[in-house]
Each structure stands twice: as structure tokens, then as C-alpha cells.
Amino acid sequence: MTGVGQLREVDDEMAEQSGPNVLAKYITSTRGNKLIAVGEFVFRRMKVSNGTSYWICTHYDRKKCRCSLKVLEGSEPPIVLKQSQEHNHCATFGIVEAKEMVQRMKIQGFVSNEAPSKIYASAMASAQLSPSGAIAMGRKEAVKRAIRRVRYRNNQAPSLPKSLQELEIGTLETSGGENLVLYDSGRSASNRRFIVFSNDTLLENMTRYTEWHADDGMHRTNNSVERWHHGFRVLVGGCHVTIWKFLECIKMDVMQNRVQLLQTSTGQATPKRKKKYVDISDKLKRLCDEAWSTDMTTDFLPRVAYNLSE
């Protein structure tokens, strides 16, 4: 036998031992299950035995596809030992690209509080999906459900209470160990319950002031309160959230307010207001002072309305 013939025989024997030359990689399904992608075909795991995992085509049930893989368990990337039979259907072009995109959106949903619709829109705007990948992406609602499912599983929140009487808050503490439940009236036969979320530090800060105004002492609007409402709404990142996410956002809001109080106590300047709003506030304050001192009643409201219409 010639040298070339011996080399070919050795190559054939190695190919029989190592299985088909298949380029495979792991991907994740929309529901978080591990899959194997071979080209544009996808396989799901059926069983594991003696260090070998057996994978079947995802169209096994729907299209009776009997193509399967034998993979070395624990290998990364997957080492395909054998591929049995051929697929009886066409490849789903773009399926791997679509599933990888959905996985990136699920990770983004886990590490951020952005609304699922915003995560989806940002991913579609920044990604360069092929037409086949966009088609294989599936419906927007299904992707949003996948993002919410990841958040729910990783938060490991208890089941939702059916009423306020069934709510079991337990110990709600900040990272510094402060309890945020200042008062809880508990369950009652009248179906009423009163819960106050605060702590001693916040109450101590409140006792330092003798007067309270809605807008930093300027009698104009409730901008400060509305600013907090807007910030908390952004922090929650959605509508109709669960009670557990609401409580978690209260903890985060308390911690960031503590940082702001510490910065203010060390003399750091607060953000400057726009000049036009400062001027309007000064005008309204002068009008209020004049009204108190001169008993101005008939002309007061028209003058206020003139300033607010600017």
C-alpha cells in the first residue's frame, strides 16, 4: 500500500471514530432551554446516558423528523459524535440569528428595569437582522412574554396575594439593614389595612424643618412632588407591576434619596432651575406678599393668571 493510501485509510478511521464533521453550537430557546444549532437546523435534548446526550430535531413531533444527534455530554462547544438520518423538511433560515437576538433581549431585561416593549424596540433599532432572521423572530408579544418570564423566574418572588389582607411583607430592609415598614395595622375583620413605609432616618430629617412647601418655598405648583412621581415611575419601569416589585423599588428609592441627602449635607449644590421658572416664581412670590399686606382680592387672580400664561 502506498503512503498516500495509508494516509487516506487513517483519515477514514478517525472520521468513523469522531463522527460527522458537523459544526454545532449551543443556543437558548425562548423559554430558556438549551438547544443545539447545526446550520439552520435546531435540536433539543431528549436524554443523557453514560456521558452521551441524545438530541432530536425540534420538528420531531410536528413533522415527524427523525434526524438526531449523539453528542459528548459537557463538551463546549458541542462535539457531535454521530448524526443519524436526514431531515425530512427544509431548514428554517434565520432561526439561529433570531434566537440569539431574543436571548440578548432577555439578558437586557434581566439587568435593567426598562419596559419589554422598549427593550424590543431598542434591539430592533440597533440590530442588523437579515430578512430571514426578522421573519423567524416571531411575534413581538411572544418576545415580551419571554422577557417578563426571565424577570419573574430570577426575582423568585412569592405568589401574588389576592387581597391586602393576605399580603405577607415580613422584614423589608435596605442594604444598610434599616427596616422600611414603620407601621402595619395588620389584618382586620373590616378588610382594611394601613401600612406606612418609612424609617427613623427619614423621620429625623423631617423634624428638622418647621415649614413645608410643595415647591421649595415658592407658592406656584407642585413641581417637586411631580418630579418625584416621574422619577419613581421611571424606576418601576412599567404599569400594573406586582406588589413585590413595588416594594423593591421603594427600597431602591430610599437608598438613592439617602445619597442625595448626604450630598446636600456636605454642601453640594442642588441642580439649578431654568431662569424663566425662577423669574416666574419670584413674581408670584411678590404678588402673594403684596396680597397679604394690602388685602388685594379683586386683582390678585388675574395677575396670577397673567404670569402663568407666559
N, C-alpha and C positions, 0 to 999 in steps of 0.2 A: 504494500500500500504506500502510495506517495505521501510526502509530507503534507501536501495540501489536502489530500483525502483524510488524513488523520485529524487535521485541524477541524475539518467540517464535521467529522464524527463526534469529536469532543464538544463542539458547539451545539450540536443537536441534543447530546445527552444533557448538557447544562440547561438547555431550554426546556426539556421534559421535566427536570427536577424543579426548576424555578417557576414554571407555569408560563402563561402567555405574557408577551411583552405589553402590558396594559398600564397606561398612565392614569392613575386614580388619585383622588384627593377627597378628604372629608369636607362635608358641608353640613349645614344645620337646617332642619325643616322649619316651617313657620311656627310649629308648636314646640320647637326646641329639641327635637330628636335628631340623633346623629345619622347622617346618610353618607353614602359613597357615590361620588360622581365619576363616571368613566365616559369621557367625551361629553355628549349631550344626553346620556342615559343615567338614571339615578337608581340606586339600590338601597333597600332598607334591611336592617339586620333581623334575621329570623331566629338564630340560636348560636350558642357558643359551646364547643366541645373539644376537650383535650388541646387547648391552646390554639384552636382554629375557630374562626367565626364564619358563619354561613349567611350570605346576603342574597335576597331575591329582588327582582325588579319591582319597582313601585306600581307597575301595571299588572302585577301578578293576579289580583282579584278581578279587576275591571276588564282587562283584555286577555286574561289567561296566558300572560307571557311567562315562559318557563326558563328564561335566561337567569343564571345565578352565578355567584362568585364564592370562591373559597379564599379567605383572607387570613393572614397571620395575625392573630389577636394581639393587640397592643402595639402594632407597628405604626410608625408615624414618619412619613406618610404611609398609607395602607399598602402592604405588599400583597398583591394578588397572586395566589398560588395556582389557581385554576379558574377558568371560566367555562361553564357548561352551556351548551346550546346557544342559539342565536335569538335575538329579539324578533317578535312577530309584529312589530309596529315601528313606525317611523320615530326618529329622535325628536325630542321636544326642544327645539332650538331656543336658546336663551334662558333655559331653566336654571342653569348653574349661576349665571350672571344675576338673575332675578333673586334667587335665594340668598346669594351673598349680599345683595343690596338690602334685603329685608333684615338680614342679621345685623348689618351695620346700623340700621334704624332702631332695632331692638336694643342694641348697646347704648345708643344715644338716648333712648327713652329711659333706660335704667340709670344713667349717670346724670340726667337733667330732669327738671320739672316742666319742661316745655310740653305744650299740648300735643297729642299724637298727630293731629292734623297739621300743625306747624312743622313737626319733625318730618312728616311725609313730604310736605311742600318744599322744605329746605333740601331734602335729599334729592327730589326730582329736579330742583333747580341747579344743584351743584354737580350731579352725576351726569355722565355721558353714556346713557344706556343706548344700546343698539335697538332697532325696531323690534327684533325678536325678544330681547330682554324686557322691553316695556310691555309687550303682549303677555309674556309669561309671568309678569309681576303679580297679576291678579287684581282683584278689586281693592279700592282704597279702604273700604270698610273692613276687609279682612286683615289688612296690614295694621290698621289702627287697633283692632282687637288683639293682634299679636303683641303690640307694644304694651297695651294695658295688661295683658296676661303676664308678661315678664315682670312688670312692676308689682302686680299682686302677689306673684309667687315669691319674689325676693324680699318684699316687705314682711311676709309671713304674718299678716295682721289677723287677729281673731275674727270670728264670724260677726257679721253686722247685727247689731241689736235691732229688734223690731219696734222698740219704743224706748223713750228716755228712761223708763223705769228699769229696763233690762241692761242698761249701759253699765259696764264694769270698768271704771277708769283705772283703778289700782293706784300705783305710785307713778305720777307724771313728774319726772325730774329733768332738769337741764344737764348739760355735760359737766357743770360745776357742782352738781348734787343738790341744787335748790328745788324744793317742791313747788310746783306751779298751781296746785289745787288749793286755793286759800280757804274755800268753804264749799261744802257739799251738803245740801239738806237731806240727801238720801231718798230712798223710796218712801212713798206715802200712799195711803188709800185714795187720796183725792186726785191721783195721777199727775201731780205737779212736782217738779223738781227744780231746784235753783242751785246753779254751780257758778262759782266765781273763780276765774283763772287769774292769778297774780302771785306775788311773793313779797317777802318782807322788804327786799331791796327797793322794789318799785314803790311800795307804800311809804318807805322812808323818804324817798325823793319827793313824793307828793306833799309831805308835811313841811317841806322847806319853803313852800310858796303860800302866800296869803290870798292871792288873786289868780283867777284862771280866766283866760280868754280863748276864743276859738281860733284867732289868727294872730298870735304873737302880740297881743295887746292892741291890735288895730281893729276897730269895730267895723269890719267890712263884710267878710264872708267867712265860711268855714273851710277855707283852703287847706289848713293844716290837717283837719280831720279827713278831708277828701284825699289828700296826698297819702295819708296812711292807708285808707281804704284801697287806693290804687296799688300801692306797694304790696299790700297783703294779697290782693287778688292776683298779682303777677307771681308772687311767691307760691301761692296754691297751684296756679297753672292750669286751672280747669273749672268747670261748673259741675255742681252736684257731686262733689267728692265725698268720700267716705268720712265718717267721724274720726277714724284713726289717722287719716292723712291731715285732717283739720287740726287735730291735737299735735301732730308732729310739726306742722307749720307754725303753731303757736310757740313751740319750743324754739324754733329757728328765729322767729321774730323777736322773742325775748332776748336771745343771745346777741343779735345784731343791734338791738336797742341799747344793750349794756355797753357794747363797744362805742356807740355814739356818745353815751353819757360820759364814759371815761375820756374820750377825746375832747368833749366840751369842758370837762372839769380841769383839763390841763391847759386850757386857754386856746385851743384850736378854733379858728374862725368858722362860723357856720356858712353855708353857701349863700352867696349874695343874690338878692332878689333883683328882678329887672327894674330899671329906673322908672319906667312908666307906671308899674304897680306901686312902687314906693311913693311916687308923686300922688297917685290917686288916694292911697291910704292916708297920706299927710293931709290932703284936702278934706277928706271925710272926717278925720280926727278934729280938724279945726272947726268944721261945721257942727260936730257933736258938742265940742266945748262951748261954742257960741250959743247953741240951742239951750244948753244947761244954764248959761249965765244970763241970757237975755229973754228967756221964756219964748223963744221963737217956735211957733207951731204951724202957722199957715204956709210959710215959705220953705219950711225945712225939707219936706218930701220932694218938692220939685227940684230943689238944689241938689239933693242926693241923687235923684234920677238923672240929672244932667251929667253928673260925674260918672255914674255907672254906664252911661251910654257912650262914653268916649272910647 
